[in-house]
Amino acid sequence: MPDSVEAWFQREILCHEAALVRFLARQLPGPADVQDVRHDVYVRVLEAAGRERPRSPRAFLFTVARNILIDRARRNAIVPMDSLEDLESSTVLKDEVTPERQASNQEELQRLSRLLRQLPDRCREVVWMRRVENLPQKVIARRLNIAEATVEKHLVRGIRLLADAFHGPERPDGD
């Protein structure tokens, strides 16, 4: 019987965390950025492993990290936001939001809210604090009096449960 994605992740990916953090720290300006990108890397790795486990987990982990860093650099280079006034004066976003799109977005938000309420208590707290309140994992760990690794575990589990509930679970064997 194949092990779960979570067991695979803990065994094959988390053992490289120190090296990943060092790599990201060399590329990013601050510790909060390192934690944010590390989290994004873990989410992408988990999502991909849910579909198909990579043959070289370490190489895959660092490829995902590099790609996220490239995406960030492109985004920062292409869309520099100098001030909020520039964004407010732009009509591009306003023109694309149709009443149908607004209704669809509202329905998705209500569905996500219902799904969030269904998460286990600690997962819900951690996901809310990280994704809504945008608190660093270190702060969440301190507030909840748990280890940062536990925060990461709850965050990964909560996001996985939300993604599965929202989009449907993906099977690694392709059935």
C-alpha positions in Angstrom: 0.0 0.0 0.0 1.6 3.3 -1.0 2.1 5.9 1.7 0.1 9.1 1.9 1.3 12.3 0.4 1.8 13.7 3.8 4.1 10.8 4.9 6.0 11.0 1.6 6.4 14.8 2.1 7.7 14.4 5.7 10.1 11.7 4.7 11.4 13.0 1.3 11.0 16.8 1.4 11.2 18.1 5.0 14.6 16.5 5.4 15.9 19.2 3.0 14.3 22.1 4.8 17.5 23.5 6.2 19.1 23.5 2.7 16.0 25.1 1.2 15.9 27.8 3.8 19.7 28.6 3.2 19.1 28.7 -0.6 16.1 31.0 -0.2 17.9 33.2 2.3 20.6 33.8 -0.3 18.0 34.9 -2.8 15.5 36.9 -0.8 15.8 40.2 1.2 14.3 39.1 4.5 13.3 36.3 6.8 9.6 36.9 6.2 10.1 36.5 2.5 12.0 33.3 3.0 9.1 31.9 5.1 6.5 33.0 2.6 8.4 31.4 -0.4 9.2 28.3 1.6 5.5 27.9 2.3 4.6 28.4 -1.4 7.2 25.9 -2.4 5.8 23.3 0.0 2.2 23.9 -1.2 3.3 23.4 -4.9 5.3 20.3 -4.1 2.4 18.8 -2.2 0.0 19.6 -5.0 2.3 18.1 -7.6 3.0 15.0 -5.4 -0.8 14.5 -5.0 -0.9 13.9 -8.8 2.4 12.1 -9.2 5.4 11.6 -6.9 8.6 13.1 -8.4 11.4 10.6 -9.0 14.1 13.0 -7.5 12.3 14.8 -4.6 15.3 17.0 -3.7 15.9 18.1 -7.3 12.1 18.7 -7.7 12.0 20.7 -4.4 14.8 23.1 -5.6 13.4 23.3 -9.1 10.0 24.4 -7.7 11.8 26.9 -5.4 13.8 28.3 -8.3 10.6 28.6 -10.4 8.8 30.5 -7.7 11.7 32.9 -7.3 11.7 33.4 -11.1 8.0 34.1 -11.0 8.4 36.5 -8.2 11.2 38.4 -10.0 9.1 38.6 -13.2 6.1 39.8 -11.3 8.1 42.5 -9.5 9.8 43.5 -12.8 6.7 43.6 -14.9 4.2 45.1 -12.5 5.9 47.7 -10.3 3.3 49.3 -8.1 4.6 52.7 -7.2 1.4 53.9 -5.5 -2.1 53.0 -4.8 -3.3 56.0 -6.8 -1.9 54.4 -9.9 -3.9 51.3 -9.2 -7.1 53.2 -8.4 -6.8 55.3 -11.6 -6.6 52.1 -13.7 -9.8 51.2 -15.5 -8.5 47.8 -16.6 -9.7 46.0 -13.5 -13.0 47.9 -13.4 -13.9 47.1 -16.9 -13.4 43.3 -16.6 -15.6 42.9 -13.5 -19.0 42.0 -14.9 -22.1 41.5 -12.7 -21.9 37.8 -13.5 -18.3 37.6 -12.5 -19.1 39.4 -9.2 -21.9 36.9 -8.5 -19.6 34.0 -9.3 -16.8 35.4 -7.1 -19.3 36.0 -4.2 -20.5 32.4 -4.5 -16.9 31.1 -4.5 -16.2 33.2 -1.4 -19.2 31.9 0.4 -18.3 28.3 -0.5 -14.7 28.9 0.7 -16.0 30.4 3.9 -18.2 27.3 4.6 -15.3 25.0 3.8 -13.0 27.0 6.1 -15.5 26.6 9.0 -15.4 22.8 8.4 -11.7 22.5 9.0 -10.4 21.1 12.3 -10.1 23.9 14.8 -6.3 24.3 14.9 -6.0 24.0 11.1 -8.6 26.7 10.7 -6.9 29.0 13.2 -3.5 28.5 11.5 -4.8 29.0 7.9 -6.8 32.1 9.0 -3.8 33.6 10.7 -1.4 32.9 7.9 -3.6 33.5 4.8 -6.0 36.2 6.0 -4.1 38.0 8.8 -0.8 37.4 6.9 1.1 36.7 10.1 4.5 35.0 9.8 4.6 31.4 11.0 6.9 32.4 13.9 4.3 34.8 15.2 1.5 32.2 14.8 3.6 29.6 16.7 4.2 32.0 19.5 0.5 33.0 19.7 -0.7 29.4 19.7 2.1 28.2 21.9 3.1 25.5 19.4 6.3 24.7 17.4 6.8 26.4 14.0 7.0 22.9 12.4 3.5 22.2 13.9 2.2 25.5 12.4 3.6 24.3 9.0 1.9 20.9 9.4 -1.4 22.5 10.2 -1.1 25.0 7.4 -0.2 22.3 4.8 -3.0 20.0 6.1 -5.6 22.9 6.1 -4.7 24.1 2.6 -4.8 20.5 1.3 -8.2 19.9 2.9 -9.5 23.2 1.4 -8.1 22.4 -2.0 -9.5 18.9 -2.0 -12.9 20.2 -0.9 -13.0 23.1 -3.3 -11.6 21.4 -6.4 -12.0 17.7 -5.6 -9.1 15.4 -4.5 -6.6 14.4 -7.2 -5.5 10.8 -7.2 -1.8 10.1 -7.6 -2.5 7.0 -9.8 -4.6 9.0 -12.3 -7.8 7.1 -11.8 
